[in-house]
Amino acid sequence: DLVVRNQKEQQAIVDMKWSGIAYYRQRFAENRHLQLAVYAEMLRQETRLWPDVSYFILSTCDLLARDTGFFPNARTVQREAEISAPVLWQQFIAAWTWRRAQLDQGLIEIVTERIAPTEHSIAPEGALQPETLPEAFDDYRWLAGWEA
């Protein structure tokens, strides 16, 4: 992954991915690019400015960005709703606070298609909602069991 700077001293984060253009396009479209928001917050803490964020897909040489402000030739992604990195970061903090409170009560939810959601599965308003990731990304999928 890279932090790049242009001639105006503005910064951007480029998250390098081997493949998955459709998946990462969807991450932007659904405002679920949390890894980029975390990177952006880390850089903001150092510079006090929010950087632009993007994905570079190595297999197709595609640069995906939210807009063309920093990367004029990037492929932009239409979003369902415009949520900035600071707002996404705040949604993450709200979700983390909610989940931390659940952990403090001894509650641990396994989010998977195999387990039905419960009343504990709904995040409070303003928090990033849980999502079921593709099973290949789920390091804990074995905790949900398997069919014989």
Phi, psi and omega per residue, in radians:
D1 nan 2.690 -3.006
L2 -2.282 2.616 2.855
V3 -1.968 2.143 -3.118
V4 -2.062 2.697 -3.104
R5 -2.272 2.419 3.102
N6 -1.705 -3.068 -3.089
Q7 -1.173 -0.360 3.106
K8 -1.541 0.133 -3.119
E9 1.168 0.307 3.016
Q10 -1.409 2.664 -3.100
Q11 -2.090 2.689 3.069
A12 -2.491 2.679 3.069
I13 -1.862 2.347 3.077
V14 -2.079 2.010 3.107
D15 -1.637 1.974 -3.082
M16 -1.448 2.239 3.117
K17 -2.213 2.459 -3.132
W18 -1.132 -0.742 -3.106
S19 -2.775 -3.071 3.055
G20 1.771 0.661 -3.088
I21 -0.979 -0.729 -3.126
A22 -1.137 -0.721 -3.130
Y23 -1.122 -0.834 -3.096
Y24 -1.285 -0.498 2.997
R25 -1.088 -0.735 3.120
Q26 -1.137 -0.661 3.107
R27 -0.994 -0.799 3.096
F28 -1.156 -0.806 -3.063
A29 -1.036 -0.627 -3.106
E30 -1.687 0.151 -3.104
N31 0.934 0.807 -3.132
R32 -2.050 0.428 -3.102
H33 -1.505 1.023 -3.029
L34 -1.108 -0.709 3.126
Q35 -0.995 -0.738 3.100
L36 -1.139 -0.674 3.118
A37 -1.128 -0.648 3.097
V38 -1.138 -0.818 3.089
Y39 -1.023 -0.759 -3.119
A40 -1.093 -0.722 3.109
E41 -1.114 -0.694 3.122
M42 -1.078 -0.747 3.124
L43 -1.226 -0.659 3.113
R44 -1.066 -0.643 3.126
Q45 -1.107 -0.531 3.131
E46 -1.464 -0.702 -3.000
T47 -1.842 -0.257 -3.063
R48 1.226 0.162 3.116
L49 -2.197 2.451 3.083
W50 -1.375 2.190 3.094
P51 -1.431 2.820 2.941
D52 -1.249 2.774 -3.131
V53 -2.300 2.615 -3.127
S54 -2.753 2.863 2.991
Y55 -2.014 2.413 2.973
F56 -1.992 2.086 -3.113
I57 -1.631 1.906 -3.027
L58 -1.119 -0.703 -3.062
S59 -1.131 -0.480 -3.108
T60 -2.039 -0.051 -3.094
C61 0.985 0.710 3.112
D62 -1.818 2.337 3.035
L63 -1.834 2.022 3.126
L64 -1.775 2.300 3.129
A65 -2.494 2.823 3.132
R66 -1.236 -0.534 3.104
D67 -2.717 -3.104 -3.108
T68 -1.806 0.321 -3.117
G69 -1.068 -0.784 -3.124
F70 -1.656 -0.748 -3.135
F71 -1.966 1.648 -3.051
P72 -1.029 -0.480 -3.086
N73 -1.755 0.188 -3.132
A74 -1.233 2.701 2.992
R75 -1.457 2.074 -3.138
T76 -1.528 2.775 -3.078
V77 -2.098 2.213 3.050
Q78 -1.209 2.313 -3.103
R79 -1.923 2.618 3.081
E80 -1.117 -0.691 3.101
A81 -2.657 2.563 -3.127
E82 -1.414 1.981 3.062
I83 -2.180 2.092 -3.108
S84 -1.335 2.868 3.102
A85 -1.006 -0.716 3.102
P86 -1.089 -0.658 3.123
V87 -1.205 -0.756 3.094
L88 -1.053 -0.698 3.094
W89 -1.073 -0.773 3.127
Q90 -1.138 -0.640 3.061
Q91 -1.107 -0.681 3.088
F92 -1.110 -0.800 3.141
I93 -1.043 -0.736 3.110
A94 -1.111 -0.722 3.118
A95 -1.168 -0.717 3.128
W96 -1.090 -0.750 3.128
T97 -1.070 -0.767 3.112
W98 -1.070 -0.865 -3.128
R99 -1.174 -0.633 3.113
R100 -1.072 -0.735 3.101
A101 -1.091 -0.679 3.092
Q102 -1.132 -0.761 3.107
L103 -1.061 -0.715 3.116
D104 -1.076 -0.432 3.087
Q105 -1.587 0.017 -3.133
G106 1.481 0.243 3.139
L107 -1.683 2.239 3.086
I108 -2.285 2.053 -3.138
E109 -1.713 2.338 2.996
I110 -1.709 1.988 -3.111
V111 -1.630 1.877 3.141
T112 -2.681 2.744 3.114
E113 -1.109 -0.414 -3.078
R114 -1.361 -0.268 -3.099
I115 -2.072 2.183 -3.125
A116 -1.202 2.457 3.082
P117 -1.111 2.709 3.090
T118 -2.123 -3.057 3.101
E119 -1.118 -0.364 3.121
H120 -1.428 -0.068 -3.048
S121 -1.541 -0.190 -3.051
I122 -1.676 2.074 -3.136
A123 -1.251 2.649 3.082
P124 -1.138 2.799 3.112
E125 -1.030 2.414 3.139
G126 1.578 -0.100 3.134
A127 -1.783 2.640 3.041
L128 -1.086 2.205 -3.104
Q129 -1.331 2.534 3.088
P130 -1.064 2.662 3.070
E131 -2.417 2.635 3.068
T132 -1.595 2.033 3.139
L133 -1.477 2.804 3.045
P134 -0.967 2.474 -3.064
E135 -0.971 -0.561 -3.132
A136 -1.088 -0.430 -3.133
F137 -1.590 -0.080 -3.005
D138 -1.676 1.733 3.140
D139 -1.159 -0.296 -3.050
Y140 -1.884 0.250 -3.075
R141 -1.027 -0.457 -3.112
W142 -1.256 -0.340 3.092
L143 -1.203 -0.363 -3.125
A144 -1.487 -0.105 -3.123
G145 1.559 3.138 3.122
W146 -2.638 2.755 -3.137
E147 -1.468 2.488 3.141
A148 -1.477 nan nan
